[in-house]
């Protein structure tokens, strides 16, 4: 996804000035703008040969949305009041228990909850306590939206406050439910496990149906507009969808019951996911860099998300993308070049002798000098300058985290160490493949390598 300096400047928040890491005087350098929907009006942006497939996808999404709503409404008798929405909570779907535990009454109760909350289209919503009782007839598939106010200035304001994230890949939703059910069904043979196997098969169909014609996945399907339509690297959404389909294709024990034809479809879909990832790698002045948190599904250019999440180069998300690419069985020269360029960019942007830490009760976290600390990375970097940038709820974009509002400064992971795992894995990847590649220099400060990346089980 190529950007000239000029195009990136216009498309990336109207940033006016390059800024050093710790400016003497902090500056508001731009204003965030909302992401565009994926809709029929935008098909002219695509080559003519691709428009039919996208038009069919959009029409199918609308049809599925109506199907989900009608199915829920049909669960209630005329005049009957729907039960209260489920409460938000942590999912409580452990994937690391001993195999026998997944046949226990405790695990099966979680599995029954999961099956009951599967949407008619086959996905799941997010942030729900799966140890709670199963869904009641007519009860919504999702809990109340993260933002229930009617506020058109908020990029995250739902268009329907009572129908959001139905279903989604955000926060590990859908793929985690499928993996948990896979473990349970493996311990429950025969008729008692058939409901779990049927739910998994429905989930596979959901992932196949939700995949864009170019191989990516939206955050929410059926489509719900705005940044939710973007191909989402945040929370590892695309990679998790591709990896579970790869496991299915390879006949992983938890999914071995699926028919051969389904496994073949899953494998083909997983392979298609690599193409948009490679194409969404941001190129500035002819040089590959890293990835955004999410990319426009049609153009593959970086897009914004919430008010304080700007178009940017995203360090943590890029680390996850790199880990996924290094796991791929087909290591083409193009893929290797993408990985090496991403690793080189992360090494060049590592920050030392700084810490993002609590300074006192009044101010909370700030970026401060700390000799010997690091490496850490800013979560977001300006596409043009490569300098750290930070957003606030009023959509303002700043060049210094210490000068954004206290609530936003302390309510988000503005700095992280996530890229280090990709650097360590890359060193092992180079050693394992026996190939010298660009950007494969030793990790800084003598950081030790770790086990190369494995597929999630």
C-alpha positions as CSV (number, residue, x, y, z in Angstrom):
1,X,0.0,0.0,0.0
2,X,2.1,2.9,-1.3
3,X,2.0,6.4,0.0
4,X,4.0,9.3,-1.3
5,X,5.0,11.9,1.3
6,X,2.3,14.3,0.0
7,X,-0.5,11.7,-0.1
8,X,0.4,10.4,3.3
9,X,0.4,13.9,4.7
10,X,-3.1,14.6,3.4
11,X,-4.5,11.2,4.3
12,X,-3.0,10.9,7.7
13,X,-4.7,13.6,9.8
14,X,-3.4,16.8,8.3
15,X,-0.2,16.6,10.3
16,X,1.7,19.9,9.8
17,X,5.0,19.5,11.6
18,X,7.5,16.8,12.4
19,X,8.1,16.7,16.2
20,X,11.0,15.2,18.3
21,X,10.2,12.5,20.9
22,X,10.1,15.0,23.8
23,X,9.4,18.5,22.5
24,X,10.2,21.5,24.7
25,X,6.7,22.8,23.9
26,X,4.0,20.2,23.1
27,X,1.9,20.9,20.0
28,X,-1.5,19.9,18.7
29,X,-0.4,18.7,15.2
30,X,-3.7,17.6,13.6
31,X,-7.3,16.5,13.9
32,X,-8.5,12.9,13.5
33,X,-11.1,12.2,10.9
34,X,-13.5,9.3,10.7
35,X,-13.1,6.1,8.6
36,X,-15.5,5.5,5.6
37,X,-18.1,2.8,5.4
38,X,-17.8,-0.1,2.9
39,X,-20.8,0.5,0.7
40,X,-22.1,0.3,-2.9
41,X,-21.4,4.0,-3.4
42,X,-17.6,3.3,-3.1
43,X,-17.4,0.6,-5.6
44,X,-16.2,3.0,-8.3
45,X,-12.9,3.1,-6.3
46,X,-12.2,-0.5,-7.4
47,X,-11.1,-1.9,-10.7
48,X,-14.2,-2.8,-12.8
49,X,-13.3,-6.5,-12.7
50,X,-13.6,-6.5,-8.9
51,X,-16.9,-4.6,-8.5
52,X,-19.3,-7.5,-9.0
53,X,-17.7,-9.6,-6.2
54,X,-17.8,-6.6,-3.8
55,X,-21.4,-5.7,-4.7
56,X,-22.4,-9.3,-4.0
57,X,-20.6,-9.2,-0.6
58,X,-22.3,-6.0,0.4
59,X,-25.7,-7.3,-0.6
60,X,-25.1,-10.5,1.3
61,X,-24.0,-8.6,4.4
62,X,-27.3,-6.6,4.3
63,X,-29.3,-9.8,3.9
64,X,-27.5,-11.4,6.8
65,X,-28.1,-8.4,9.0
66,X,-31.8,-8.6,8.3
67,X,-31.8,-12.3,8.9
68,X,-30.2,-11.9,12.3
69,X,-32.7,-9.3,13.4
70,X,-35.7,-11.2,12.1
71,X,-34.5,-14.4,13.8
72,X,-34.3,-12.6,17.2
73,X,-37.7,-11.0,16.8
74,X,-39.3,-14.4,15.9
75,X,-38.2,-15.8,19.3
76,X,-40.8,-13.6,21.1
77,X,-44.6,-14.0,21.0
78,X,-46.6,-11.0,19.9
79,X,-46.6,-8.4,22.7
80,X,-44.0,-10.4,24.8
81,X,-41.3,-8.3,26.4
82,X,-37.7,-9.2,25.7
83,X,-35.5,-10.2,28.6
84,X,-32.8,-7.7,29.8
85,X,-29.6,-7.6,27.8
86,X,-26.7,-9.8,29.0
87,X,-24.3,-8.0,31.3
88,X,-20.8,-7.2,30.1
89,X,-17.9,-9.1,31.6
90,X,-14.8,-11.1,30.9
91,X,-15.3,-14.1,28.7
92,X,-13.9,-16.9,31.0
93,X,-13.2,-19.3,28.2
94,X,-9.9,-20.9,29.2
95,X,-8.0,-22.6,26.4
96,X,-5.0,-24.0,28.4
97,X,-6.7,-26.5,30.7
98,X,-5.9,-30.2,30.7
99,X,-7.8,-32.0,28.0
100,X,-10.0,-33.9,30.5
101,X,-11.4,-30.7,32.0
102,X,-13.2,-29.9,28.8
103,X,-15.5,-32.8,29.4
104,X,-16.4,-31.6,32.9
105,X,-19.8,-30.2,33.8
106,X,-18.1,-26.8,34.3
107,X,-16.7,-26.7,30.8
108,X,-20.0,-28.0,29.3
109,X,-21.9,-25.2,31.0
110,X,-19.7,-22.7,29.4
111,X,-20.1,-24.4,26.0
112,X,-23.9,-24.4,26.4
113,X,-23.7,-20.6,27.0
114,X,-21.6,-20.2,24.0
115,X,-23.9,-22.1,21.7
116,X,-26.9,-20.1,23.0
117,X,-25.3,-16.8,22.2
118,X,-24.2,-17.7,18.6
119,X,-25.9,-15.3,16.2
120,X,-28.1,-16.7,13.4
121,X,-25.3,-15.8,11.0
122,X,-22.9,-17.8,13.0
123,X,-20.6,-15.4,14.9
124,X,-20.6,-14.1,18.5
125,X,-20.6,-10.8,20.2
126,X,-17.8,-9.8,22.7
127,X,-17.2,-9.0,26.3
128,X,-19.6,-11.5,27.8
129,X,-19.3,-13.8,30.8
130,X,-19.6,-17.3,29.4
131,X,-20.0,-18.8,32.9
132,X,-23.4,-17.1,33.0
133,X,-26.6,-19.0,32.2
134,X,-27.5,-19.6,28.5
135,X,-29.3,-16.9,26.5
136,X,-33.1,-16.7,26.9
137,X,-35.5,-16.6,24.0
138,X,-35.7,-13.0,22.7
139,X,-32.6,-11.9,24.7
140,X,-30.1,-9.9,22.7
141,X,-27.0,-11.5,21.4
142,X,-24.9,-8.5,22.6
143,X,-24.6,-6.5,25.8
144,X,-25.1,-2.7,25.9
145,X,-22.8,-0.9,23.6
146,X,-19.6,0.5,25.0
147,X,-21.1,3.9,24.3
148,X,-24.8,4.1,24.8
149,X,-25.1,7.9,24.4
150,X,-26.4,9.4,21.2
151,X,-23.4,11.4,20.1
152,X,-22.7,11.9,16.4
153,X,-19.3,13.5,17.2
154,X,-18.1,10.2,18.6
155,X,-16.6,7.9,15.9
156,X,-17.5,4.9,18.1
157,X,-21.2,5.9,18.7
158,X,-23.3,3.0,17.5
159,X,-25.9,3.6,14.8
160,X,-28.2,1.4,16.8
161,X,-27.3,1.4,20.5
162,X,-29.1,-2.0,21.0
163,X,-27.5,-3.8,18.1
164,X,-23.7,-3.6,18.1
165,X,-20.9,-6.2,17.6
166,X,-23.4,-8.8,16.3
167,X,-21.1,-10.7,15.6
168,X,-17.4,-9.7,15.7
169,X,-13.7,-10.7,15.7
170,X,-12.9,-7.9,18.2
171,X,-11.3,-8.8,21.5
172,X,-10.8,-12.4,20.3
173,X,-14.6,-13.0,19.9
174,X,-15.8,-15.8,17.6
175,X,-12.5,-17.5,17.2
176,X,-12.1,-18.0,21.0
177,X,-15.6,-19.4,21.2
178,X,-14.9,-21.8,18.3
179,X,-11.6,-23.0,19.9
180,X,-13.3,-23.6,23.3
181,X,-16.1,-25.6,21.7
182,X,-13.5,-27.6,19.8
183,X,-11.9,-28.7,23.0
184,X,-15.2,-29.6,24.5
185,X,-16.5,-31.6,21.6
186,X,-13.3,-33.6,21.5
187,X,-14.2,-34.8,25.1
188,X,-17.9,-35.4,24.4
189,X,-18.3,-37.9,21.6
190,X,-21.6,-39.0,20.2
191,X,-25.0,-37.2,20.4
192,X,-24.1,-35.3,23.6
193,X,-21.4,-33.4,21.6
194,X,-23.4,-32.8,18.4
195,X,-24.6,-29.4,19.4
196,X,-21.1,-28.2,19.9
197,X,-19.9,-29.6,16.6
198,X,-22.8,-28.0,14.8
199,X,-22.0,-24.7,16.3
200,X,-18.4,-24.9,15.2
201,X,-19.4,-25.8,11.7
202,X,-21.7,-22.7,11.7
203,X,-18.8,-20.6,12.9
204,X,-16.6,-21.8,10.1
205,X,-19.3,-20.8,7.6
206,X,-19.5,-17.4,9.3
207,X,-15.8,-16.8,8.8
208,X,-15.9,-17.9,5.2
209,X,-19.0,-15.6,4.6
210,X,-17.5,-12.6,6.4
211,X,-14.1,-12.7,4.5
212,X,-13.8,-9.8,2.1
213,X,-13.3,-10.6,-1.6
214,X,-9.6,-9.4,-1.2
215,X,-9.0,-11.9,1.7
216,X,-9.3,-9.6,4.8
217,X,-11.9,-9.5,7.5
218,X,-13.9,-6.7,9.0
219,X,-14.1,-6.2,12.7
220,X,-17.9,-6.7,12.7
221,X,-20.0,-8.8,10.3
222,X,-22.6,-8.2,9.1
223,X,-21.1,-4.8,8.4
224,X,-22.0,-2.0,10.8
225,X,-20.2,0.9,9.2
226,X,-17.4,3.2,10.0
227,X,-14.0,1.8,11.2
228,X,-15.8,-1.5,12.0
229,X,-15.8,-2.2,8.3
230,X,-12.0,-1.8,8.2
231,X,-9.6,-4.8,7.8
232,X,-8.7,-5.1,11.4
233,X,-5.2,-5.9,12.6
234,X,-6.0,-4.6,16.1
235,X,-6.5,-7.4,18.6
236,X,-5.0,-9.7,16.0
237,X,-8.4,-10.1,14.4
238,X,-7.3,-11.0,10.9
239,X,-4.5,-13.3,12.0
240,X,-6.8,-15.2,14.5
241,X,-9.4,-15.8,11.8
242,X,-6.7,-17.0,9.4
243,X,-5.0,-19.2,12.0
244,X,-8.1,-21.0,13.1
245,X,-9.0,-21.7,9.5
246,X,-5.5,-23.0,8.9
247,X,-5.8,-25.3,11.9
248,X,-9.1,-26.6,10.5
249,X,-7.5,-27.2,7.1
250,X,-4.7,-29.1,8.7
251,X,-7.1,-31.4,10.5
252,X,-6.3,-30.2,14.1
253,X,-7.8,-32.7,16.6
254,X,-10.4,-30.2,17.8
255,X,-11.8,-29.8,14.3
256,X,-11.0,-33.1,12.7
257,X,-14.8,-34.0,12.5
258,X,-15.4,-31.3,9.9
259,X,-15.8,-32.7,6.3
260,X,-12.9,-32.7,3.9
261,X,-14.7,-30.1,1.6
262,X,-15.0,-27.7,4.6
263,X,-11.4,-28.2,5.5
264,X,-10.4,-27.4,2.0
265,X,-12.5,-24.2,1.9
266,X,-10.9,-23.2,5.2
267,X,-7.4,-23.7,3.9
268,X,-8.1,-21.6,0.8
269,X,-9.5,-18.8,2.9
270,X,-6.5,-18.8,5.2
271,X,-4.1,-18.6,2.3
272,X,-6.1,-15.6,0.8
273,X,-5.6,-13.7,4.1
274,X,-1.9,-13.2,3.4
275,X,-2.5,-11.1,0.3
276,X,-4.2,-8.1,1.9
277,X,-1.7,-8.2,4.8
278,X,1.2,-7.8,2.3
279,X,-0.7,-5.2,0.4
280,X,-1.6,-3.2,3.5
281,X,2.0,-2.8,4.6
282,X,2.6,1.0,4.4
283,X,5.2,2.2,1.9
284,X,6.6,5.7,2.3
285,X,8.9,7.1,-0.3
286,X,9.3,3.7,-1.9
287,X,10.3,2.0,1.4
288,X,8.2,-0.6,3.2
289,X,7.5,0.2,6.9
290,X,4.9,-1.5,9.1
291,X,1.1,-1.8,9.4
292,X,-1.7,0.4,10.6
293,X,-4.2,-0.7,13.3
294,X,-6.8,-1.1,10.6
295,X,-6.9,-0.6,6.8
296,X,-9.7,0.5,4.6
297,X,-11.1,-2.7,3.1
298,X,-11.4,-1.2,-0.4
299,X,-8.2,0.9,-0.7
300,X,-6.0,-0.9,2.0
301,X,-4.9,2.6,3.2
302,X,-4.6,3.2,6.9
303,X,-7.8,4.4,8.6
304,X,-8.7,5.8,12.0
305,X,-10.8,4.1,14.6
306,X,-12.1,5.7,17.8
307,X,-11.7,9.5,18.3
308,X,-8.2,9.1,19.8
309,X,-7.0,6.3,17.5
310,X,-5.5,8.0,14.5
311,X,-4.3,6.8,11.1
312,X,-0.8,5.7,12.0
313,X,1.9,3.1,11.9
314,X,1.0,0.8,14.8
315,X,3.8,-1.0,16.6
316,X,2.0,-3.6,18.6
317,X,-0.4,-4.6,15.8
318,X,2.6,-4.8,13.4
319,X,4.4,-7.1,15.8
320,X,1.4,-9.5,15.7
321,X,1.2,-9.3,11.9
322,X,4.9,-10.1,11.7
323,X,4.5,-13.1,14.0
324,X,1.7,-14.3,11.7
325,X,3.7,-13.9,8.6
326,X,6.7,-15.8,10.1
327,X,4.4,-18.7,10.8
328,X,3.3,-19.1,7.1
329,X,4.4,-22.4,5.5
330,X,4.9,-20.7,2.1
331,X,7.8,-18.3,2.6
332,X,7.9,-16.4,-0.7
333,X,10.5,-13.7,-1.4
334,X,7.7,-11.1,-1.2
335,X,6.7,-12.3,2.3
336,X,10.3,-12.5,3.5
337,X,10.9,-8.9,2.2
338,X,7.8,-7.7,4.1
339,X,8.9,-9.3,7.3
340,X,12.5,-8.1,7.1
341,X,11.3,-4.5,6.3
342,X,8.9,-4.6,9.2
343,X,11.6,-5.9,11.6
344,X,14.1,-3.3,10.5
345,X,11.5,-0.5,11.0
346,X,10.7,-1.7,14.5
347,X,14.4,-1.8,15.4
348,X,15.0,1.7,14.1
349,X,12.1,3.0,16.2
350,X,12.8,1.4,19.5
351,X,13.0,3.8,22.4
352,X,15.6,3.5,25.1
353,X,16.1,5.4,28.4
354,X,12.5,6.3,28.7
355,X,9.6,4.8,30.7
356,X,5.8,5.3,30.5
357,X,5.0,5.0,34.2
358,X,3.0,6.4,37.1
359,X,4.7,9.5,38.5
360,X,2.3,10.3,41.3
361,X,-1.4,9.9,42.3
362,X,-2.4,13.2,40.8
363,X,-1.0,12.8,37.4
364,X,-0.8,9.1,36.9
365,X,1.3,7.9,34.0
366,X,3.8,10.0,32.0
367,X,6.7,9.4,29.8
368,X,9.8,10.1,31.8
369,X,13.6,9.7,31.6
370,X,14.9,6.4,33.0
371,X,18.5,5.6,32.1
372,X,18.9,2.0,31.0
373,X,15.2,1.4,30.4
374,X,13.8,0.0,27.2
375,X,13.2,-0.9,24.6
376,X,9.7,0.4,24.3
377,X,7.7,1.6,21.4
378,X,5.0,4.3,21.0
379,X,1.7,2.6,20.1
380,X,1.2,5.0,17.1
381,X,3.7,6.7,14.8
382,X,2.9,9.4,12.2
383,X,3.0,7.9,8.7
384,X,5.1,10.8,7.3
385,X,7.6,11.6,10.0
386,X,7.8,8.3,11.8
387,X,7.5,10.2,15.1
388,X,5.2,9.1,18.0
389,X,1.7,10.6,18.0
390,X,-1.1,10.6,20.5
391,X,-4.8,11.2,20.3
392,X,-7.5,12.6,22.7
393,X,-11.2,12.2,22.9
394,X,-11.8,15.6,21.2
395,X,-10.0,14.1,18.1
396,X,-6.9,16.3,18.6
397,X,-3.6,14.7,17.7
398,X,-0.6,15.5,19.8
399,X,3.2,15.1,19.6
400,X,3.7,14.5,23.4
401,X,1.8,12.0,25.5
402,X,2.4,14.1,28.6
403,X,0.1,16.9,27.3
404,X,-3.0,14.9,26.4
405,X,-5.9,14.8,28.9
406,X,-5.2,12.9,32.1
407,X,-8.1,10.5,31.6
408,X,-7.0,9.6,28.1
409,X,-3.3,9.4,29.0
410,X,-4.0,6.9,31.8
411,X,-6.7,5.0,30.0
412,X,-4.7,3.7,27.0
413,X,-1.5,1.8,26.4
414,X,0.4,4.6,24.6
415,X,3.7,2.8,25.0
416,X,4.4,-0.9,24.9
417,X,7.1,-3.6,24.6
418,X,5.1,-5.9,22.3
419,X,7.4,-5.6,19.3
420,X,10.3,-7.2,21.2
421,X,8.6,-10.7,20.8
422,X,8.6,-10.2,17.1
423,X,12.3,-9.2,17.1
424,X,13.2,-12.2,19.2
425,X,11.2,-14.5,17.0
426,X,12.7,-13.0,13.8
427,X,16.2,-13.9,15.1
428,X,15.1,-17.5,15.5
429,X,13.2,-17.5,12.2
430,X,16.4,-16.4,10.4
431,X,18.4,-19.1,12.2
432,X,15.8,-21.8,11.4
433,X,15.5,-21.0,7.7
434,X,19.2,-20.6,7.3
435,X,18.8,-17.5,5.2
436,X,20.5,-14.1,5.6
437,X,17.9,-11.4,5.1
438,X,17.8,-7.6,5.2
439,X,17.1,-6.3,8.7
440,X,18.3,-9.5,10.4
441,X,21.0,-7.8,12.5
442,X,21.3,-8.9,16.1
443,X,18.7,-7.6,18.6
444,X,19.8,-4.4,20.4
445,X,21.4,-4.5,23.9
446,X,22.0,-8.2,23.6
447,X,18.4,-9.2,24.1
448,X,18.1,-13.0,23.9
449,X,16.1,-14.7,21.3
450,X,13.2,-16.9,22.3
451,X,11.3,-19.9,20.8
452,X,10.1,-19.1,17.2
453,X,6.4,-18.4,16.8
454,X,4.0,-21.2,17.0
455,X,0.4,-21.4,15.7
456,X,-2.1,-20.9,18.4
457,X,-3.7,-24.1,19.6
